[in-house]
Amino acid sequence: MSLPQGPHHPGRSWTSAHWLAIAATIMAMCMTHVTAIGDPGDVLALQSLASTLTDIPSSWDRQNLDPCSGVECPREPCPSAWQGVSCSGGRVVGITLSGSGSPGPGSPTLPAALANATQLHQLQLRGLGLTGTIPPGLGALASLVSLDLNFNQLTGSIPVTLGSLDQLQYLGLQQNRLTGQLPPSLAGCGSLRMLQLSANELSGSLPDAWGGLQSLVVLDLDGNQLSGRLPPQWFRLQGLSMVHLASNQLLGPFPTSWQAMSNLSRMDVSGNCGLCGPPLDPPSPDFQLDSSGTGLGQSCDTVDCHPPAGARQWAPIIVACVLGLFLLLVIPLAIFVIRRSLRQHAARVDAARAGADPGDAEKAPQETPPFHTAELFQVAMPEGARVSMVCISDGLRRDEATTDDEATAGGDPLDPVVFPVYQHRGLRN
C-alpha cells in the first residue's frame, strides 16, 4: 500500500515501525484503563462489602471501581469521594462506616474479602448489624492500627490470628455475641493500647500471657462469664489507667502487686461475689474503685457465691413436690367444674323437654330435691284388685296392690306413696 506521490508529498509506505507505534498506543490506553480500575485487592474488598450491606452510602459508585482515583490532599490519608473511604498513595487505607446496630433484613456478614485490602490502617464497621463470625483472614492485615467492630451481632470466638497484628493499637468487639475463651495469642499485639470486649458471652479464665501487653492503657471486660482468679501479671502493667472487670464470675483475693500501679485511676470489679480478702487501699487520692457486690473486706473462707451441695441435691425433689401439690389441687377443681357444667347442661335439656323456659332451668337450684310430688294412677287389674301406682318424675316406679278383701278385713286404704328420687333417668313414664 502506498500514498499518492506529489512534489510536496514524497511517497511513503506502512512499515513495521508504524505498526509498532500503533501497538504501543493501544497498550498505553489499556494501561491507563487498568490504573483507573485501582488495586484489585481494594476493589474486591469494597465490592464484597457493598454486596453484603443492606444500606451502603449513596456516594459509593460501583461503576467507578477506583475510589482513590484523583484523590489528593496536603496531608495523607485523604478522604475519598466514597463516603467512609480514605486513601493514601492510590490505595485504600481506611474504611469507616457506622449504623444503628440492628440487623438488616438480609443479615449482613463480615466479608472475608476484606483481607485483600492489604494496606488498611483503619477498619471501623460499628453498629451495622453484622452477623456471623469474624474472618480469621483479618489477621493478615499487617498494617492495621484500629479494628472497630462494636455494636454488631457477631458470633463465634475471637480468632487467634488477630494476635499477629503487631501494629494494632485499638481492638473493639464490645456488645456482640462472641463466645469462647480469651485468646492468649492477643499478647502478640505489642502495640495494643485499648482493648474493649465487654457485653459478650466470653468465658474461661483470664490469660496470664496478657501480662505482656506493656502498652495497654484501657482494659474493658465487663459483662461476660469470665471466671477464675486475677492473674498477678496483669497488675504489673504500669501503663494501665482503667480496668473494667464488672459482672463476671471472678474469685479469690486481689494480687498485692496491684498497689504498685501508679497510673491506675479507675477500677470496676463490682458484681464478682467471689472476690475476697482485705479491702483495697487506693494507690492514689484520685483513684476510683467500685467493689459493690463482692466479698472484698471479708475472709475468703466465709465467702461463698454458690448454694451448698445439699441444697443443690434437694432442689429437684422440692420442685417435684411443688409440682405434685399443684396437680393435686388443680385436677379435683377441674373435675368439679366439668361435672357442674354437665349438670347445668342436663337441667337445660330437661327443661326444654318439659316445655319450660331454658332460662328458668339455669335459675333453679343446682341440687336435685330429694322428693318429687307423685301422681296417683288407677290401673285396670283383674276383678277384686286395685293398683295404686306412684309415678315419680325422674325416678323409679313402685307399685302397690291390694284386694277388696284385704281392704275390708281391716286394712287401711292404700295411700299414695312418695318414693325418694334415684338418679336414674332411664325409667321415665
ZIPENOR-V319189 format. One record per helix or strand of 3 or more residues. SS is the DSSP state (~ for helix, > for strand). FROM is the first residue (numbers start at 1). LEN is the number of residues. If there is no record, write none. Layout:
# ZIPENOR-V319189
SS:FROM:LEN ; SS:FROM:LEN
This chain:
# ZIPENOR-V319189
~:16:22 ; ~:40:13 ; >:85:4 ; >:91:8 ; ~:112:5 ; >:122:5 ; ~:136:5 ; >:146:3 ; ~:160:5 ; >:170:3 ; ~:184:5 ; >:194:3 ; ~:208:5 ; >:218:3 ; >:225:4 ; ~:232:5 ; >:242:3 ; >:249:5 ; ~:256:5 ; >:266:3 ; >:274:4 ; >:288:3 ; ~:309:45 ; ~:358:6 ; >:375:5 ; >:385:7 ; >:397:7 ; ~:404:5
